[in-house]
Amino acid sequence: MAKWIRSSHRWVAMTFLVIVIVNMAAFAINQAQPWLYYLPLPFLFWLMLTGLYMFVQPYLLRRRSGGAT
């Protein structure tokens, strides 16, 4: 499962980057639509969840194996 989370985090990060670039370009040429403000938010939420999981994972594994703190 950790491999799937890491892979999805990478792909969603690339998608998020493209959406943010499109968003910035739309604002630069004054063609931004109101829904464009909220388009990156689901991707950002997923990145936050998977990023926190990957951050905490080494600490949980070390704790389970009985390693030093």
C-alpha positions in Angstrom: 0.0 0.0 0.0 2.9 2.4 0.7 4.1 2.0 -2.8 0.7 2.9 -4.2 0.5 5.9 -2.0 3.9 7.1 -3.0 3.1 6.6 -6.7 -0.2 8.4 -6.4 1.4 11.2 -4.6 3.9 11.8 -7.4 1.2 11.7 -10.1 -1.2 14.0 -8.2 1.7 16.4 -7.6 2.4 16.6 -11.3 -1.3 17.1 -12.0 -1.5 19.8 -9.3 1.5 21.6 -10.8 -0.1 21.7 -14.2 -3.4 22.9 -12.8 -1.6 25.7 -10.9 0.3 26.8 -14.0 -2.9 26.9 -16.0 -4.6 28.8 -13.1 -1.8 31.4 -13.1 -1.9 31.8 -16.8 -5.6 32.3 -16.8 -5.3 35.0 -14.1 -2.4 36.7 -16.0 -4.6 37.1 -19.1 -7.7 38.0 -17.0 -9.7 35.0 -18.3 -10.1 33.4 -14.9 -13.4 31.8 -14.1 -14.7 31.6 -10.4 -14.5 27.7 -10.4 -10.8 27.9 -11.3 -10.0 29.2 -7.8 -11.2 25.9 -6.3 -9.9 23.4 -8.9 -6.5 22.7 -7.2 -8.0 22.2 -3.7 -9.0 18.4 -4.0 -5.5 17.7 -5.3 -3.9 19.8 -2.6 -5.9 17.9 0.0 -4.8 14.5 -1.4 -1.2 15.7 -1.4 -1.5 16.8 2.2 -2.9 13.4 3.3 -0.4 11.3 1.4 2.5 13.6 2.4 1.7 13.3 6.0 1.4 9.5 5.7 4.8 9.3 4.1 6.3 11.7 6.7 5.0 9.6 9.6 5.6 6.2 8.1 9.4 5.9 9.1 8.6 6.8 12.7 5.8 4.2 12.9 8.0 1.5 11.4 10.9 2.3 13.8 8.5 2.2 16.7 7.1 -1.2 15.6 10.5 -2.7 15.2 11.6 -1.5 18.7 14.3 0.8 17.4 15.8 3.7 19.3 13.9 7.0 19.4 
